[in-house]
């Protein structure tokens, strides 16, 4: 994993430099730096707004044995796009901006949903093999259905007969 990350960061940085040098020579260093700062500010603002909400919901859904819904996965993709906008460079900015468009997110969302589903299935099988009390991946769990007798659920439905003054 370390080698893959090292290779990814090194190659992206080298590619960005190869793109930024001709851009800076054509429009000037000042304009190039200004573009980098503006896209970083846009990315940081979007990441602040979308990131924490999406990440929290994805983790909550996965912990309950559910595949996160489309809007949550979209939020996670937008968060990654925002991080790419904050990263200096033309290539990362283009990829970051592109995932802000729903038509670009659709295929990415599909890939992520498949990976989340496979991960949940693997966790379920591993838990069953250990004889553990982990969740079982079922269509009901995926849709969010829970039995009223599930001991892990605390019902906090308000009593309609009580008046609140």
QUIGIWO-V377493 format. One record per pair of residues at least 12 apart in sequence whose C-alpha atoms are under 7 Angstrom apart, sorted by the first residue. I is the first residue (numbers start at 1). J is the second residue. Records with the same first field share a line. If there is no record, write none. Layout:
I->J, J
This chain:
16->89, 90, 91
19->90
20->89, 90
36->88, 89
39->85, 86
40->85, 86, 87
41->86
43->82, 83, 85, 86
44->82, 86
46->82
47->79, 82, 83
50->75, 79
51->75, 76, 79
54->72, 75, 76
55->76
57->72
58->72
65->120, 135, 137, 141, 142
66->141, 142, 143, 144
67->113, 116, 117, 142
73->109
74->105, 109
77->99
78->99, 100
81->95, 96, 97, 99
82->96
84->96
120->137
121->137
124->136, 137
